[in-house]
Amino acid sequence: MQQMRQVVITGGTGYLGQAVVRHMVALGAQCHVTWKHAGELERFEHRDTVTLHQVDCENEAAVVDLYAGLDQVDASIHLVGGFAMAEVGDTSLAMFEQMWRLNSMTTFLCCREAVRAMRRGQGGRIVNVAARPAVEPSGGMVAYAAAKASVASLTQCLADEVASDAILVNAVVPSIMDTPANRKAMPEADHASWPSVDQVAQAVGFLAGTDNALTTGALLPVYGVR
């Protein structure tokens, strides 16, 4: 039986984020959810059931303050990220840096502070989000794929580093998820082959929960039907 206590969910106001929050709340977790822009809260369904924190996860001081202000962190789930695609000749340095900051740097900062918080307690669980292009490279999105590959490597290296602290670190690796935005962008695609955000959230919930007593350093594919 999963035991959920104090859980940080960064980027919990997005499509996947709301599914993860919904899943964690159903498991009895006390969720601390970050948001950045006020517009995110207008569509957020769980305002009355979680503790909200306005945090720019690209801001080191803000991330430090978030975790330092919590008495206990049992799980930390890092969903902040961004996507952009372009052929390499059309990829500016600014785009490359933006993908790195949104995906890799935010994950690093949150992982570091989560580890510090968990070392004050009894250990914990960290879950990151990589992406299929990071492990099955495809052209046309070199900046995004490189940033998510960094997340994957960070996850596995950190898992090895903190194993003796009873901290398990894993990442889910989704492909295209079934969201309204993705359906609008790709109306002719086979949407039935895409994993739902709720299915991905279930995988996140397992990795973040106490039922996961062994798995660490894993990059868990959540691709859906091929």
The 8 nearest C-alpha neighbors of each residue, nearest first, counted from 0:
[[1, 2, 210, 209, 208, 26, 3, 211],
 [2, 0, 210, 209, 208, 3, 26, 205],
 [1, 3, 209, 208, 0, 4, 26, 210],
 [4, 2, 28, 27, 208, 26, 1, 5],
 [3, 5, 28, 29, 6, 73, 2, 27],
 [4, 6, 29, 72, 73, 28, 30, 71],
 [7, 5, 74, 30, 75, 73, 72, 29],
 [6, 8, 75, 31, 30, 76, 32, 74],
 [9, 7, 76, 32, 11, 77, 31, 75],
 [10, 8, 33, 77, 11, 78, 32, 79],
 [11, 9, 79, 78, 12, 33, 16, 34],
 [16, 10, 12, 9, 8, 32, 17, 13],
 [11, 13, 16, 17, 10, 43, 39, 34],
 [14, 12, 16, 15, 11, 17, 10, 39],
 [13, 15, 16, 17, 18, 178, 12, 196],
 [16, 14, 18, 196, 17, 13, 19, 200],
 [11, 17, 15, 13, 19, 12, 18, 14],
 [16, 18, 20, 19, 12, 14, 15, 11],
 [19, 17, 21, 15, 16, 197, 20, 200],
 [18, 20, 200, 16, 22, 17, 21, 23],
 [21, 19, 17, 23, 22, 18, 24, 16],
 [20, 22, 18, 24, 19, 23, 17, 25],
 [23, 21, 19, 25, 20, 24, 18, 26],
 [24, 22, 26, 20, 25, 28, 21, 19],
 [23, 25, 27, 28, 26, 21, 22, 20],
 [24, 26, 22, 23, 27, 21, 28, 20],
 [27, 25, 23, 24, 28, 3, 22, 1],
 [26, 28, 24, 25, 3, 23, 29, 4],
 [29, 27, 3, 4, 24, 23, 30, 26],
 [28, 30, 5, 4, 6, 27, 49, 31],
 [31, 29, 6, 49, 28, 7, 32, 5],
 [30, 32, 7, 50, 51, 8, 49, 6],
 [31, 33, 8, 51, 11, 9, 52, 7],
 [34, 32, 52, 9, 53, 54, 10, 51],
 [33, 35, 53, 54, 10, 52, 36, 12],
 [34, 36, 53, 54, 55, 37, 33, 39],
 [37, 35, 38, 39, 34, 40, 53, 55],
 [36, 38, 39, 40, 35, 41, 34, 53],
 [39, 37, 40, 41, 36, 42, 35, 43],
 [40, 38, 37, 41, 36, 42, 12, 43],
 [39, 41, 43, 38, 42, 37, 12, 34],
 [40, 42, 38, 39, 43, 37, 44, 12],
 [41, 43, 40, 39, 44, 38, 12, 13],
 [44, 42, 40, 12, 41, 45, 39, 46],
 [45, 43, 46, 42, 17, 40, 47, 41],
 [44, 46, 48, 47, 43, 49, 21, 20],
 [45, 47, 48, 49, 44, 43, 51, 50],
 [48, 46, 45, 49, 50, 44, 51, 43],
 [47, 49, 45, 46, 50, 24, 30, 29],
 [50, 48, 30, 46, 47, 31, 51, 45],
 [49, 51, 31, 32, 30, 52, 48, 46],
 [52, 50, 32, 31, 33, 49, 53, 34],
 [51, 53, 33, 54, 32, 34, 50, 31],
 [54, 52, 34, 35, 33, 51, 55, 36],
 [55, 53, 35, 33, 56, 34, 52, 61],
 [54, 56, 57, 58, 35, 61, 53, 62],
 [55, 57, 58, 105, 54, 62, 61, 59],
 [56, 58, 55, 105, 59, 100, 104, 101],
 [59, 57, 56, 61, 55, 60, 62, 54],
 [58, 60, 62, 61, 63, 57, 108, 56],
 [59, 61, 63, 62, 58, 64, 65, 57],
 [62, 60, 64, 58, 63, 59, 54, 65],
 [61, 63, 65, 59, 64, 60, 56, 58],
 [62, 64, 60, 61, 65, 66, 67, 59],
 [63, 65, 67, 61, 62, 66, 68, 60],
 [66, 64, 62, 68, 63, 67, 61, 69],
 [65, 67, 68, 69, 64, 63, 112, 116],
 [68, 66, 64, 69, 65, 63, 116, 70],
 [67, 69, 66, 65, 64, 70, 63, 71],
 [70, 68, 66, 71, 67, 72, 65, 116],
 [71, 69, 68, 72, 67, 116, 66, 5],
 [70, 72, 69, 5, 73, 120, 116, 117],
 [73, 71, 5, 74, 117, 6, 116, 69],
 [72, 74, 123, 5, 6, 4, 71, 124],
 [75, 73, 124, 6, 123, 72, 125, 207],
 [74, 76, 7, 125, 6, 8, 126, 124],
 [77, 75, 126, 8, 125, 7, 127, 9],
 [76, 78, 9, 127, 79, 8, 106, 126],
 [77, 79, 10, 9, 80, 128, 76, 16],
 [80, 78, 10, 9, 77, 102, 101, 105],
 [81, 79, 102, 101, 78, 82, 105, 10],
 [80, 82, 101, 102, 98, 83, 79, 143],
 [81, 83, 143, 84, 98, 80, 102, 101],
 [84, 82, 143, 140, 85, 81, 98, 142],
 [83, 85, 140, 139, 82, 143, 86, 142],
 [84, 86, 139, 140, 90, 89, 87, 83],
 [87, 85, 139, 89, 88, 90, 140, 84],
 [86, 88, 90, 89, 85, 141, 139, 140],
 [89, 87, 86, 90, 85, 91, 139, 141],
 [88, 90, 87, 86, 85, 91, 84, 139],
 [91, 89, 87, 88, 85, 94, 86, 92],
 [92, 90, 94, 93, 89, 95, 88, 87],
 [91, 93, 95, 94, 96, 90, 97, 142],
 [92, 94, 96, 91, 95, 97, 90, 98],
 [95, 93, 97, 91, 92, 96, 98, 90],
 [94, 96, 142, 92, 98, 97, 93, 99],
 [95, 97, 99, 93, 94, 98, 92, 100],
 [98, 96, 94, 100, 99, 95, 93, 101],
 [99, 97, 101, 95, 96, 100, 143, 102],
 [98, 100, 146, 96, 103, 97, 102, 101],
 [99, 101, 104, 97, 98, 102, 103, 96],
 [102, 100, 80, 98, 99, 81, 105, 97],
 [101, 103, 80, 99, 100, 105, 98, 104],
 [102, 104, 99, 106, 150, 146, 105, 100],
 [103, 105, 100, 107, 106, 102, 108, 99],
 [106, 104, 108, 56, 57, 107, 103, 101],
 [105, 107, 103, 109, 104, 108, 110, 77],
 [106, 108, 104, 110, 105, 109, 111, 103],
 [109, 107, 111, 105, 110, 106, 104, 112],
 [108, 110, 112, 106, 111, 107, 113, 105],
 [111, 109, 113, 107, 108, 112, 106, 114],
 [110, 112, 108, 114, 109, 113, 107, 115],
 [111, 113, 115, 109, 114, 110, 66, 63],
 [112, 114, 110, 116, 115, 111, 109, 117],
 [115, 113, 117, 111, 112, 116, 118, 110],
 [114, 116, 112, 118, 113, 117, 111, 119],
 [115, 117, 113, 119, 114, 118, 72, 112],
 [118, 116, 122, 114, 120, 119, 115, 72],
 [117, 119, 120, 115, 116, 122, 114, 164],
 [120, 118, 117, 116, 115, 121, 122, 71],
 [121, 119, 117, 118, 122, 71, 116, 72],
 [120, 122, 117, 123, 118, 119, 165, 73],
 [123, 121, 165, 117, 166, 120, 164, 118],
 [124, 122, 73, 166, 74, 117, 167, 165],
 [123, 125, 74, 167, 207, 166, 168, 75],
 [126, 124, 168, 75, 74, 76, 167, 169],
 [125, 127, 76, 169, 170, 168, 207, 77],
 [128, 126, 170, 77, 76, 169, 171, 129],
 [127, 129, 171, 170, 172, 78, 130, 77],
 [128, 130, 172, 147, 151, 150, 171, 170],
 [131, 129, 172, 173, 133, 132, 147, 174],
 [130, 132, 174, 133, 134, 172, 135, 173],
 [133, 131, 136, 135, 144, 134, 130, 137],
 [132, 134, 148, 144, 131, 147, 130, 136],
 [133, 135, 132, 131, 136, 148, 130, 151],
 [136, 134, 132, 131, 133, 137, 130, 144],
 [137, 135, 132, 133, 134, 138, 144, 131],
 [138, 136, 132, 135, 139, 140, 141, 144],
 [139, 137, 140, 141, 136, 86, 87, 132],
 [138, 140, 86, 85, 84, 141, 137, 87],
 [141, 139, 84, 85, 143, 142, 138, 144],
 [140, 142, 144, 143, 145, 139, 87, 138],
 [143, 141, 95, 145, 144, 140, 98, 146],
 [142, 144, 146, 145, 140, 141, 98, 82],
 [145, 143, 133, 141, 147, 132, 146, 142],
 [146, 144, 148, 142, 143, 147, 141, 149],
 [147, 145, 99, 149, 143, 148, 144, 103],
 [146, 148, 150, 129, 149, 144, 133, 145],
 [149, 147, 133, 151, 145, 150, 146, 144],
 [148, 150, 146, 152, 147, 151, 153, 103],
 [151, 149, 147, 153, 148, 103, 152, 129],
 [150, 152, 148, 154, 149, 153, 129, 147],
 [153, 151, 149, 155, 154, 150, 156, 148],
 [152, 154, 150, 156, 151, 155, 157, 149],
 [155, 153, 151, 157, 152, 156, 169, 158],
 [154, 156, 216, 158, 152, 157, 153, 151],
 [157, 155, 153, 159, 158, 154, 152, 160],
 [156, 158, 160, 154, 159, 155, 153, 161],
 [159, 157, 168, 216, 155, 156, 160, 161],
 [158, 160, 157, 156, 162, 161, 155, 216],
 [159, 161, 157, 158, 162, 156, 163, 164],
 [162, 160, 164, 163, 158, 159, 166, 157],
 [163, 161, 164, 159, 165, 166, 160, 158],
 [162, 164, 161, 165, 166, 160, 159, 122],
 [165, 163, 161, 162, 166, 122, 118, 121],
 [166, 164, 122, 163, 162, 167, 123, 161],
 [167, 165, 123, 122, 164, 124, 162, 161],
 [166, 168, 124, 215, 158, 125, 165, 123],
 [169, 167, 125, 158, 215, 216, 126, 124],
 [170, 168, 217, 126, 216, 215, 154, 218],
 [171, 169, 127, 218, 128, 126, 219, 129],
 [170, 172, 219, 128, 218, 220, 129, 173],
 [171, 173, 130, 220, 129, 219, 131, 221],
 [174, 172, 221, 130, 222, 131, 220, 171],
 [173, 175, 222, 131, 176, 130, 172, 221],
 [176, 174, 193, 173, 177, 194, 222, 181],
 [177, 175, 194, 193, 195, 178, 174, 196],
 [176, 178, 195, 193, 194, 181, 196, 190],
 [179, 177, 181, 180, 176, 182, 14, 196],
 [180, 178, 182, 181, 183, 177, 14, 184],
 [181, 179, 183, 178, 182, 184, 177, 185],
 [182, 180, 184, 178, 183, 179, 185, 177],
 [183, 181, 179, 185, 186, 184, 180, 178],
 [182, 184, 180, 181, 186, 185, 179, 178],
 [183, 185, 181, 182, 186, 180, 179, 187],
 [186, 184, 182, 188, 183, 187, 181, 180],
 [185, 187, 182, 183, 188, 184, 181, 190],
 [186, 188, 185, 189, 182, 190, 184, 183],
 [189, 187, 185, 190, 186, 182, 191, 192],
 [190, 188, 191, 192, 187, 193, 186, 185],
 [189, 191, 192, 193, 188, 177, 182, 187],
 [190, 192, 189, 193, 194, 224, 177, 188],
 [193, 191, 224, 190, 189, 223, 225, 194],
 [192, 194, 223, 176, 190, 177, 191, 175],
 [195, 193, 223, 176, 177, 222, 198, 196],
 [194, 196, 177, 198, 197, 176, 193, 199],
 [195, 197, 199, 15, 198, 200, 18, 176],
 [198, 196, 200, 195, 199, 18, 201, 19],
 [197, 199, 201, 195, 200, 196, 194, 202],
 [198, 200, 196, 202, 201, 197, 203, 221],
 [201, 199, 19, 197, 203, 198, 202, 18],
 [200, 202, 204, 198, 199, 203, 197, 205],
 [203, 201, 199, 205, 204, 200, 206, 198],
 [204, 202, 200, 206, 201, 205, 207, 199],
 [205, 203, 201, 207, 202, 206, 208, 200],
 [204, 206, 208, 202, 207, 203, 211, 201],
 [205, 207, 203, 204, 208, 211, 202, 126],
 [208, 206, 204, 124, 205, 74, 203, 126],
 [209, 207, 205, 210, 206, 211, 1, 204],
 [208, 210, 211, 1, 2, 212, 207, 3],
 [211, 209, 1, 208, 212, 0, 205, 2],
 [212, 210, 209, 206, 208, 213, 205, 214],
 [211, 213, 210, 209, 214, 167, 208, 215],
 [214, 212, 211, 215, 167, 210, 206, 209],
 [213, 215, 211, 212, 217, 167, 216, 206],
 [216, 214, 167, 168, 217, 169, 158, 213],
 [215, 217, 155, 158, 169, 168, 154, 218],
 [218, 216, 169, 215, 219, 170, 214, 155],
 [217, 219, 170, 171, 172, 169, 220, 216],
 [218, 220, 171, 172, 217, 170, 221, 169],
 [221, 219, 172, 222, 171, 173, 218, 131],
 [222, 220, 173, 172, 223, 199, 219, 171],
 [223, 221, 174, 173, 220, 194, 224, 193],
 [222, 224, 194, 193, 192, 221, 225, 174],
 [223, 225, 192, 222, 193, 194, 191, 221],
 [224, 223, 192, 222, 193, 191, 194, 189]]
